[in-house]
Amino acid sequence: MVIGAGVGGLAAAARLAHAGLDVQVVEQTSAPGGRCAQLHADGYTFDMGPTILLMPEVVERTFQALGRKMSAYLRLQRCEPNYTIR
């Protein structure tokens, strides 16, 4: 059993299932995603966590461990610059 359907929990569950284990994921909220989820309220959409991915190679390694190509599921767009100080 994996507790939490955030990015880490989902990645762990996927790796365990890929290894042939029977996996159950439990999540306290109504949707998966953890800090990558969105909240919709009064016509507005709020990101519940970071909006940039600082280490895409970590995500790529997870896809590779599952025998998949990240590019088949995600399209990343470089944010240059990722912030501006004024």
C-alpha angles and dihedrals in degrees: 000000000000116000112212130030097221122122093280095046093047092047091049092047092049092051092048092048090047087054089057101259123137104244132191121189120202123193129185095213129065095254139036123245106080108202090001093063127105131228118215115200134156093348094310130110121215126190108228094210145358120348096199130063110221099183110034090165089072091056090044091054090054091053090047091051087056093049093251138118115238090213090065090063108024135042110201121199120202113235108214115211098015090201141004127214116209 
